[in-house]
Amino acid sequence: MPDRRSRARTAGLVGAAVGAAAAGVAGGLAVRALLTRRDRAPAPVDPYADEPFDALPADAELVVTTDEGVDLHVEVVEPPGRGAPALTVVFVHGYALDSGTFHFQRRALTELTSPRLRLVAYDQPGHGRSGRLPAGEYSIDALGGALWRVIEEVAPDGPLALVGHSMGGMTIMALAERHPELFEPGGRIRAVTFVSTSAGELAGVPLGLPKLLPRASLLPALANAAKLTPGIIDRARGAAGDIAYLLTRRYGFAGATPSPAVVKYVERMNARTSVESIAGYVKTLYEHRRYRALEALRHTRVLVIAGDSDVFTPLSHAQEITRLLPNATLLVLPDAGHMALLEYPDAVTEPLRVLLVAAAKKRSTT
């Protein structure tokens, strides 16, 4: 049993890591960020200061239960007019975030009238308004099963398009592993978009960690976080709150002047994710390896979007996906970090719209 000093040291590491997890993959807190001063230049006008984050309308809010008994919060936006939609688009968010990650994409696509799109967004297990596992660790394989349950319950028929950010992209790969028939020529899935994701080898990503904080010291602390008492975790997490904004900005964004409102929104999504959930995903993220699963997508329209300054899922990981999928299109966003779809929403939304329009008109290429 660890002594009091060991438990306190572990709690301190976990508390600090929570602040960085908003950027996508826990462990990237890097003490270096604690030693970096805030930019003292006058703040530019924030174009998203009044953006209604967490307030987008939905036509229906549903609960879908996974095979593990976790209740998922699902929102559905129906297309305008009558008749069946041309395409149902399912958004799958990343680690320590929630479905609000796709705020700008969902808002823009809701206004699209040609083609008519049905939008489905849900919170992954242990995230947002969804339930948690009562005990044990999460697995990306189970996330693939959860996505299948959402499709079964909410979009049981008709053509589909899937959009995954970070761990959400890994979830789509897990679905392809479980149900490759969905991606075959003539299958239901007509298009896939991967944003800031990886097919594997995350254990080899430096995550921006300086030499003074070896990653090997941090990961065991995160993996054992759920064993600490809630009081210890709460105090450590509260202490990290003062630096959460700086960490989120540094590790989730790469541009010189990201919107403060957007950075704060990412920080809030992270704060809504329990430390038990953050810890429960560490092992499966670092064990994720689904290069062979990508074979199922070889006949599917695939768009891969990556920031050239992403420290969590580096550009090389996106390039590897497109190397394995010659039919895929790679879009590299300059000066973009892991949260590119929120940092540069138009640069992500427009190519996504183009893909969905093409997918709605014609089935995947063979």
Backbone torsions as a table, in degrees:
resi	resn	phi	psi	omega
1	MET	NA	128.7	-177.0
2	PRO	-65.5	144.7	179.1
3	ASP	-77.7	174.0	-174.6
4	ARG	-61.7	-39.9	-178.7
5	ARG	-65.2	-41.5	179.2
6	SER	-63.6	-43.2	179.4
7	ARG	-64.0	-40.3	179.4
8	ALA	-65.9	-40.6	178.8
9	ARG	-63.4	-43.2	178.4
10	THR	-62.8	-43.7	179.7
11	ALA	-61.2	-38.7	179.5
12	GLY	-63.3	-42.7	177.6
13	LEU	-63.1	-44.7	-179.3
14	VAL	-63.7	-44.8	-179.3
15	GLY	-59.2	-41.8	178.6
16	ALA	-69.2	-38.4	-178.7
17	ALA	-64.8	-31.7	179.5
18	VAL	-57.6	-38.8	-180.0
19	GLY	-63.8	-32.3	-178.7
20	ALA	-85.7	-21.4	-174.7
21	ALA	-62.0	-20.2	178.0
22	ALA	-58.3	-29.0	-178.8
23	ALA	-72.8	-15.5	172.5
24	GLY	140.8	-46.3	-177.2
25	VAL	-129.0	118.5	-177.7
26	ALA	-60.0	147.3	179.1
27	GLY	112.0	-14.3	-175.3
28	GLY	-92.3	26.2	-176.1
29	LEU	-65.6	-40.6	178.6
30	ALA	53.2	109.7	178.8
31	VAL	-55.7	-25.2	177.8
32	ARG	-52.9	-35.8	-179.6
33	ALA	-66.0	-31.1	179.4
34	LEU	-67.4	-23.9	-176.1
35	LEU	-97.1	1.9	-177.9
36	THR	-94.5	129.6	179.1
37	ARG	-74.7	150.0	173.2
38	ARG	-66.6	149.8	177.1
39	ASP	-65.0	124.9	-177.2
40	ARG	-91.7	0.5	179.3
41	ALA	-67.3	150.6	178.4
42	PRO	-57.0	135.6	-177.6
43	ALA	-72.2	135.0	177.1
44	PRO	-72.4	167.1	176.2
45	VAL	-63.5	131.1	-176.9
46	ASP	-89.6	112.1	-177.9
47	PRO	-67.5	-15.3	-177.1
48	TYR	-113.7	21.1	-178.5
49	ALA	-59.0	-32.9	-178.2
50	ASP	-109.5	17.3	-178.9
51	GLU	-65.9	132.1	-176.2
52	PRO	-81.8	65.0	177.2
53	PHE	-61.5	144.3	-179.2
54	ASP	66.2	17.1	-176.9
55	ALA	-131.1	17.7	178.1
56	LEU	-70.5	139.0	-179.2
57	PRO	-73.0	152.1	175.1
58	ALA	-133.5	146.4	178.1
59	ASP	-80.4	-22.1	179.0
60	ALA	-155.1	144.5	172.5
61	GLU	-122.3	124.0	-172.8
62	LEU	-125.4	165.2	172.8
63	VAL	-120.4	124.6	175.3
64	VAL	-117.2	130.1	-177.1
65	THR	-99.4	129.5	-179.4
66	THR	-77.1	170.8	177.6
67	ASP	-64.0	-20.8	178.5
68	GLU	-89.5	1.4	178.5
69	GLY	86.2	15.2	179.1
70	VAL	-91.1	128.7	177.6
71	ASP	-83.3	123.9	-179.6
72	LEU	-101.5	135.1	174.9
73	HIS	-85.0	123.5	-176.5
74	VAL	-125.8	136.4	175.5
75	GLU	-119.5	140.8	-178.0
76	VAL	-126.3	133.0	174.4
77	VAL	-116.9	117.4	-178.8
78	GLU	-83.7	150.6	178.8
79	PRO	-73.6	157.3	177.5
80	PRO	-69.3	155.3	177.6
81	GLY	83.6	-169.2	-176.9
82	ARG	-110.2	165.7	177.1
83	GLY	95.0	169.3	-178.9
84	ALA	-70.3	144.5	177.8
85	PRO	-68.7	154.2	176.7
86	ALA	-70.4	-27.0	-173.9
87	LEU	-161.3	140.9	170.2
88	THR	-104.1	126.2	-177.9
89	VAL	-106.4	123.9	179.9
90	VAL	-109.5	122.9	-179.7
91	PHE	-97.5	132.0	-177.8
92	VAL	-126.0	112.9	-172.3
93	HIS	-85.7	176.5	-175.5
94	GLY	-101.6	-172.0	-172.9
95	TYR	-68.0	133.0	177.7
96	ALA	63.4	22.6	178.8
97	LEU	-125.8	-160.0	171.9
98	ASP	-156.7	-172.7	-173.7
99	SER	-63.6	-16.1	176.6
100	GLY	-64.1	-12.8	175.8
101	THR	-53.4	-32.7	-176.6
102	PHE	-95.9	25.6	-175.5
103	HIS	-50.0	-53.9	-174.3
104	PHE	-70.5	-38.2	179.8
105	GLN	-66.7	-43.2	179.9
106	ARG	-64.7	-42.1	-179.6
107	ARG	-62.2	-43.4	-178.0
108	ALA	-69.8	-42.0	-176.5
109	LEU	-72.8	-25.2	176.3
110	THR	-62.5	-31.8	-178.0
111	GLU	-83.2	-6.7	-177.6
112	LEU	-74.4	131.0	179.9
113	THR	-108.2	-16.7	178.7
114	SER	-143.6	106.5	3.2
115	PRO	-80.1	167.8	176.7
116	ARG	-85.4	119.8	-175.0
117	LEU	-112.4	139.1	170.6
118	ARG	-101.1	127.6	-174.6
119	LEU	-109.1	132.8	178.3
120	VAL	-126.2	125.9	177.7
121	ALA	-132.1	138.2	-179.9
122	TYR	-142.2	158.8	177.0
123	ASP	-93.2	130.0	-179.6
124	GLN	-66.7	159.4	178.6
125	PRO	-51.7	133.4	179.3
126	GLY	79.1	9.2	-177.4
127	HIS	-129.7	154.3	174.0
128	GLY	52.4	-129.8	-177.7
129	ARG	-96.0	9.7	176.5
130	SER	-84.7	162.6	179.4
131	GLY	-78.0	177.5	-179.2
132	ARG	-120.2	162.1	169.5
133	LEU	-67.2	139.8	178.2
134	PRO	-66.8	-26.9	179.7
135	ALA	-164.9	162.3	176.0
136	GLY	88.5	179.7	-177.0
137	GLU	-95.9	155.2	175.7
138	TYR	-85.2	162.2	176.1
139	SER	-139.3	144.7	178.1
140	ILE	-66.4	-31.9	175.4
141	ASP	-58.3	-45.2	178.7
142	ALA	-65.6	-31.2	176.4
143	LEU	-64.4	-36.8	174.9
144	GLY	-61.9	-38.9	176.3
145	GLY	-66.7	-36.7	178.2
146	ALA	-65.8	-40.6	176.9
147	LEU	-61.8	-40.5	177.4
148	TRP	-61.8	-39.5	178.1
149	ARG	-64.0	-40.0	177.5
150	VAL	-61.5	-45.2	179.3
151	ILE	-61.9	-45.4	-179.9
152	GLU	-58.9	-42.8	-173.4
153	GLU	-84.5	-38.3	-170.3
154	VAL	-103.8	-29.2	-178.7
155	ALA	-136.8	64.8	-172.9
156	PRO	-71.6	-14.3	178.7
157	ASP	-147.3	167.1	-179.5
158	GLY	91.7	163.2	-179.5
159	PRO	-69.4	151.2	-176.0
160	LEU	-128.6	155.3	166.9
161	ALA	-133.6	139.6	-178.7
162	LEU	-116.4	137.1	178.6
163	VAL	-126.8	117.9	-177.5
164	GLY	-124.6	132.7	175.7
165	HIS	-107.8	128.8	174.4
166	SER	54.2	-115.8	179.2
167	MET	-62.2	-24.0	175.6
168	GLY	-64.8	-37.0	174.9
169	GLY	-65.6	-38.5	177.3
170	MET	-64.9	-34.8	176.7
171	THR	-62.6	-41.7	177.9
172	ILE	-63.6	-39.5	176.6
173	MET	-62.5	-39.0	177.7
174	ALA	-65.7	-36.2	175.4
175	LEU	-63.5	-42.6	178.8
176	ALA	-62.4	-34.0	177.4
177	GLU	-66.2	-40.0	-178.7
178	ARG	-80.1	-40.4	-173.0
179	HIS	-132.3	68.1	-179.2
180	PRO	-62.6	-22.9	-178.5
181	GLU	-63.3	-23.6	179.2
182	LEU	-65.5	-25.7	-173.3
183	PHE	-101.8	-2.7	-178.6
184	GLU	-71.0	160.0	175.1
185	PRO	-54.5	129.6	-176.2
186	GLY	86.5	-4.0	177.6
187	GLY	-75.7	175.9	-173.6
188	ARG	-75.3	-30.8	-174.2
189	ILE	-86.4	114.2	-176.7
190	ARG	-94.4	-23.5	-177.2
191	ALA	-155.5	149.1	176.9
192	VAL	-134.6	136.5	173.6
193	THR	-120.6	124.8	175.7
194	PHE	-106.3	124.6	178.1
195	VAL	-119.6	122.2	175.0
196	SER	50.3	58.8	-177.1
197	THR	-133.1	-176.5	-174.7
198	SER	-150.2	150.4	175.0
199	ALA	-96.4	-2.6	177.9
200	GLY	155.7	-177.6	177.7
201	GLU	65.2	32.0	178.1
202	LEU	-68.6	-23.3	179.0
203	ALA	-63.8	-18.8	179.8
204	GLY	-94.5	2.8	-179.2
205	VAL	-83.6	127.0	-178.0
206	PRO	-63.2	-26.6	179.9
207	LEU	60.9	19.9	178.3
208	GLY	73.8	10.8	-177.5
209	LEU	-72.4	132.4	175.6
210	PRO	-78.2	165.5	-178.3
211	LYS	-63.6	-25.3	-176.8
212	LEU	-74.3	-10.5	174.8
213	LEU	-131.3	85.6	-179.5
214	PRO	-60.0	139.0	179.2
215	ARG	-59.4	-33.3	-178.7
216	ALA	-60.6	-25.8	178.8
217	SER	-78.6	-28.2	-173.4
218	LEU	-86.5	-41.0	-173.8
219	LEU	-61.8	-44.2	176.1
220	PRO	-60.4	-34.7	179.1
221	ALA	-63.8	-42.8	178.5
222	LEU	-67.3	-42.1	-177.5
223	ALA	-63.4	-28.5	-178.9
224	ASN	-100.9	9.3	-174.5
225	ALA	-60.2	-38.6	-175.3
226	ALA	-65.8	-14.0	-179.2
227	LYS	-81.4	-13.3	-179.7
228	LEU	-79.6	156.3	-179.5
229	THR	-71.6	149.0	-179.5
230	PRO	-55.1	-36.3	-179.0
231	GLY	-62.1	-44.0	178.6
232	ILE	-62.4	-46.2	-178.9
233	ILE	-63.1	-44.8	-178.0
234	ASP	-61.2	-42.7	-179.8
235	ARG	-66.1	-41.5	-179.7
236	ALA	-66.7	-40.1	-179.3
237	ARG	-67.9	-37.9	177.5
238	GLY	-62.4	-39.1	178.8
239	ALA	-64.9	-32.5	-179.7
240	ALA	-76.1	-15.5	-175.6
241	GLY	-59.5	-33.5	-178.3
242	ASP	-66.2	-24.2	-178.5
243	ILE	-109.9	1.6	-175.6
244	ALA	-59.5	-41.8	-178.9
245	TYR	-61.7	-47.0	-179.1
246	LEU	-61.1	-43.5	-179.8
247	LEU	-65.0	-44.2	-179.4
248	THR	-62.3	-44.3	180.0
249	ARG	-64.1	-42.3	-175.0
250	ARG	-70.2	-40.9	-172.4
251	TYR	-100.9	-14.8	177.8
252	GLY	-100.7	-19.9	-172.9
253	PHE	-128.6	151.7	-177.3
254	ALA	-123.7	-19.1	-179.8
255	GLY	-67.7	161.6	-177.1
256	ALA	-69.2	-32.8	-176.0
257	THR	-136.0	68.7	176.9
258	PRO	-66.6	152.7	179.2
259	SER	-60.6	122.4	176.8
260	PRO	-57.7	-36.0	179.8
261	ALA	-64.9	-38.6	179.3
262	VAL	-69.3	-43.4	178.3
263	VAL	-59.8	-44.3	179.4
264	LYS	-64.1	-34.2	179.4
265	TYR	-66.2	-43.2	176.3
266	VAL	-61.5	-41.0	178.1
267	GLU	-60.6	-40.2	179.2
268	ARG	-66.9	-40.9	178.1
269	MET	-60.1	-41.5	177.6
270	ASN	-63.1	-42.0	-177.3
271	ALA	-64.5	-24.4	178.7
272	ARG	-80.2	-7.8	-180.0
273	THR	-93.9	122.2	-177.1
274	SER	-66.2	152.1	178.7
275	VAL	-65.7	-27.1	176.4
276	GLU	-64.3	-39.9	178.3
277	SER	-68.9	-42.2	179.0
278	ILE	-58.6	-46.2	179.9
279	ALA	-67.8	-35.7	-175.3
280	GLY	-69.7	-13.6	-179.2
281	TYR	-101.3	-10.2	-172.5
282	VAL	-57.5	-50.7	-175.1
283	LYS	-62.0	-47.2	-176.1
284	THR	-66.9	-32.3	177.4
285	LEU	-65.1	-42.6	-177.7
286	TYR	-78.9	-14.7	175.7
287	GLU	-96.2	-7.1	-178.0
288	HIS	-58.3	124.9	176.9
289	ARG	-155.0	102.5	-173.4
290	ARG	-134.6	45.8	176.8
291	TYR	-65.4	-41.0	-178.3
292	ARG	-68.7	-30.5	178.8
293	ALA	-62.7	-27.1	-179.7
294	LEU	-64.8	-20.8	179.3
295	GLU	-57.5	-30.5	-179.6
296	ALA	-65.9	-19.6	-176.5
297	LEU	-96.3	9.4	-172.9
298	ARG	-66.9	-18.2	178.0
299	HIS	-108.4	8.6	-175.9
300	THR	-102.3	146.3	172.8
301	ARG	-68.2	122.7	-176.4
302	VAL	-129.7	129.1	173.9
303	LEU	-115.0	126.5	179.0
304	VAL	-114.2	121.3	-178.5
305	ILE	-116.8	131.5	-177.7
306	ALA	-144.9	142.2	172.6
307	GLY	-83.9	142.3	-178.0
308	ASP	-76.5	-4.7	-179.9
309	SER	-123.7	27.6	179.6
310	ASP	-76.9	119.3	-178.5
311	VAL	-90.8	-10.8	-178.2
312	PHE	-95.1	-48.1	173.4
313	THR	-123.8	84.3	-172.6
314	PRO	-58.5	161.5	-179.5
315	LEU	-53.0	-35.5	-179.3
316	SER	-59.5	-28.7	178.5
317	HIS	-71.4	-38.6	175.2
318	ALA	-66.1	-40.3	178.9
319	GLN	-63.7	-34.6	178.2
320	GLU	-68.1	-38.0	177.0
321	ILE	-61.4	-45.6	-178.6
322	THR	-72.7	-25.6	174.0
323	ARG	-65.7	-39.3	-179.8
324	LEU	-79.3	-18.3	178.6
325	LEU	-124.0	81.4	-176.8
326	PRO	-57.1	-22.9	179.4
327	ASN	-77.9	-11.9	-175.9
328	ALA	-77.3	153.1	175.6
329	THR	-106.9	128.7	179.5
330	LEU	-103.4	125.3	175.9
331	LEU	-115.7	116.8	-179.7
332	VAL	-102.5	124.7	-179.6
333	LEU	-99.6	118.4	-179.8
334	PRO	-68.7	144.3	177.9
335	ASP	57.0	34.2	179.7
336	ALA	-117.0	141.3	178.7
337	GLY	-103.2	-155.3	-174.9
338	HIS	-66.8	-30.0	-178.9
339	MET	-97.2	42.5	-175.6
340	ALA	-56.3	-36.9	-176.2
341	LEU	-69.3	-17.0	172.8
342	LEU	-101.8	-29.8	-179.4
343	GLU	-74.1	-42.3	179.0
344	TYR	-128.9	69.7	-171.6
345	PRO	-59.6	-41.0	-178.1
346	ASP	-65.5	-36.2	-178.9
347	ALA	-67.2	-22.2	176.7
348	VAL	-94.1	-42.2	-174.3
349	THR	-66.5	-41.3	-175.5
350	GLU	-64.6	-51.0	177.4
351	PRO	-64.3	-30.6	175.0
352	LEU	-64.2	-43.6	178.5
353	ARG	-60.1	-44.8	-179.7
354	VAL	-60.4	-43.3	178.6
355	LEU	-61.3	-45.2	-176.9
356	LEU	-67.7	-37.0	176.9
357	VAL	-62.0	-45.3	-179.9
358	ALA	-65.4	-41.1	-178.5
359	ALA	-67.0	-33.6	-179.8
360	ALA	-71.7	-25.8	-176.8
361	LYS	-86.4	-32.0	-173.4
362	LYS	-146.0	143.3	179.1
363	ARG	-66.8	163.1	-178.5
364	SER	-53.0	147.8	178.3
365	THR	-67.2	154.1	-179.4
366	THR	-108.6	NA	NA
